[in-house]
Amino acid sequence: MKNLTNRPTTSQRKREVIALASLFGKSSNKKQSLGTGDTYFGINAIKDWIYSNLKEVDSKKAVEFFKSNSLKELVSKIHSTLYNNFTYVADGYDQDLQSPNYAFHNRHVGMDCKSFTILASTFLLVNNVKHYLRKIKQFADRPDEFSHIYIVVPTDQQTANLASGYYVLDATLSSNTEPLFIEKHDIFMKQLPYNGLNGANNNANGLNNSFDFGEMFKDVDWGDLKSIFKSLSCLGGSAYSSARLQQDINLASAIISERIKAINESAFNNDMVSLGKEVQNFFGFVATMNHIFIEKKHSNGWNSCTTKALNSIIDWSHKVRYVGGKALIVWFDRYYDVTFNVNAKRYYSSSIFNALWAGYMSPTDNTQWAGEYTLVRKNPNEEVKAFVYNDYLTSIDSPAQINETSFLNSLSTVLIPLVTSQTNGSNDTSNDGTGNQNTYEPIGNNNNEPKKASTANLFFGGVLLGTAVYYGGKAIANSKKSKNKNQK
């Protein structure tokens, strides 16, 4: 731990702290739990957290505060400011991310390398400096895991090519030098075309611009999507209406539902190669969806109504990405031995979501990536239940709240039944999990015989769309097609 009380308090440092304080606004005094998951999950959450909380720092004052004659000097000033004014504590069990305002107001309490990186990246972004978040595996500290994160700043700001050289920005260390590492992974960061970036977050009319992992969706009545607009007086209209928001959620749900359908089809057919690819596709699709919605929000100076609608679909996609992603990990860890290869990347184009108003960014084509998964059945004789984004998950606000046993118990549809040594004299292998009869759909608990698959209901293709109705609320559920008064 680096304790600030050991540092000399000079008049110059007092003036620096006063000037530094002017860059930040008030803090809600909340930290956000990163939840549980691998470091691939974590570094992407950090990236999203940085972009979504960028407005907490007054950009004009930050540019003036860090005014420098060179890139090297700028990096040095940011390092010095963070090292001298913020306490460093090593990672604890809880994986917390601190927003800039929270970090400043709790600078004597301390933060870990993730939150130091968030602050450093924020200061670089407001100065329009391209850089990379770099996570590493270290020789001396859990060599099989990514255990540290910091920033590298390419000297070639035109192409951001690190081969031309780079500066290290790691304010957890006094020397600002790069530690030795076994393996690294970089994520690129650049300034987005924000409007009205100067000043702290003044979004006082409703949903916060930042994600709230722990309190996500608490202020939004997802039973009625129109509640999002109750506090608004949209006299000027909105580029992103409530009806279009509902439509986007339905379309996005249908796209992600197809990925869930493909996962269950592959599991039913016992096709491990296909299953690994479809798991990778799920993570790639939800990451791309969440990312493009954030990019859309920051692509223009939207009015308050449009911004609130965009915040809502960002929060929805964020939950699908992280709650759904954690649930998928719980599911495949239950039935499969899994190997994850972060270097075998597949890239996903945002053009997948071009049909959505919130997903269209012409002519920009944003990409996200997902690593490769290799899965092997743990027990070929054991039953496998279908992965479903079900009511249990819709009741969860963050991945940290998922109880693995409760979620697995909430899955009721059997994809591959239990194989026993006795088959009552039957040689029928249609349900042995070999995939020989891959034209059938999963077997429900109260149905001992397979039935022919239908395109509408094959392997839960519509399950997440049902979730969209849950989120989209009464306006969708009580449409003209839903006349049943007893329906809940």
Stockholm file with secondary structure:
# STOCKHOLM 1.0

chainA/1-488         MKNLTNRPTTSQRKREVIALASLFGKSSNKKQSLGTGDTYFGINAIKDWIYSNLKEVDSKKAVEFFKSNSLKELVSKIHSTLYNNFTYVADGYDQDLQSPNYAFHNRHVGMDCKSFTILASTFLLVNNVKHYLRKIKQFADRPDEFSHIYIVVPTDQQTANLASGYYVLDATLSSNTEPLFIEKHDIFMKQLPYNGLNGANNNANGLNNSFDFGEMFKDVDWGDLKSIFKSLSCLGGSAYSSARLQQDINLASAIISERIKAINESAFNNDMVSLGKEVQNFFGFVATMNHIFIEKKHSNGWNSCTTKALNSIIDWSHKVRYVGGKALIVWFDRYYDVTFNVNAKRYYSSSIFNALWAGYMSPTDNTQWAGEYTLVRKNPNEEVKAFVYNDYLTSIDSPAQINETSFLNSLSTVLIPLVTSQTNGSNDTSNDGTGNQNTYEPIGNNNNEPKKASTANLFFGGVLLGTAVYYGGKAIANSKKSKNKNQK
#=GR chainA/1-488 SS CBCGGGSCCCHHHHHHHHHHHTTBCCCCCCCEECCSSCHHHHHHHHHHHHHHTGGGBCHHHHHHHTCCSSHHHHHHHHHHHHHHHSCBCCCCSSCEECCHHHHHHTTTTCBCHHHHHHHHHHHHHHTTCCEEEEEEECSSSCTTSCCEEEEEEESCTTTCCGGGCEEEECTTSSSCCCCCCSEEEEEEECCCCCSSCSSSCCCTTSSCSSCCTTTTTTTSCTTBGGGGGTTCCCTTCCSSCHHHHHHHHHHHHHHHHHHHHHHHHHHHTTCHHHHHHHHHHHHHHHHHHHHHHHHHHTTSCCCHHHHHHHHHHHHHHHHHHHHHHHHHHHHHHHHEEEEEEEEEEEEEEGGGGTTSGGGCCTTCCCEEEEEEEEEEESCTTSCEECCCCCHHHHTCSSGGGCCHHHHHHHCCCEEECCCCSCCTTCCCCTTSSSSTTTTBCCBCTTCCSCCBCCTTTGGGTTHHHHHHHHHHBHHHHTSTTCCCTTCC
#=GC SS_cons         CBCGGGSCCCHHHHHHHHHHHTTBCCCCCCCEECCSSCHHHHHHHHHHHHHHTGGGBCHHHHHHHTCCSSHHHHHHHHHHHHHHHSCBCCCCSSCEECCHHHHHHTTTTCBCHHHHHHHHHHHHHHTTCCEEEEEEECSSSCTTSCCEEEEEEESCTTTCCGGGCEEEECTTSSSCCCCCCSEEEEEEECCCCCSSCSSSCCCTTSSCSSCCTTTTTTTSCTTBGGGGGTTCCCTTCCSSCHHHHHHHHHHHHHHHHHHHHHHHHHHHTTCHHHHHHHHHHHHHHHHHHHHHHHHHHTTSCCCHHHHHHHHHHHHHHHHHHHHHHHHHHHHHHHHEEEEEEEEEEEEEEGGGGTTSGGGCCTTCCCEEEEEEEEEEESCTTSCEECCCCCHHHHTCSSGGGCCHHHHHHHCCCEEECCCCSCCTTCCCCTTSSSSTTTTBCCBCTTCCSCCBCCTTTGGGTTHHHHHHHHHHBHHHHTSTTCCCTTCC
//
